[in-house]
Amino acid sequence: MSNRWYGFILLIVGVYSFFSEELVTFIMLSLILISLNNINHTLKKRQSAPEE
């Protein structure tokens, strides 16, 4: 999925968490999602880099 889909999903979950008063959970899950996305991006970059 692209970053736009992640942003869209986070927006929907953020609005839901605002009304259900679960903002701390939303913030923690957002940090985990961002971290996993960065790890995935780094691994893909390393895999496509030419070996020396």
Secondary structure, 3 states (H helix, E strand, C coil): CCHHHHHHHHHHHHHHHHHHCCHHHHHHHHHHHHHHHHHHHHHHHHHHCCCC
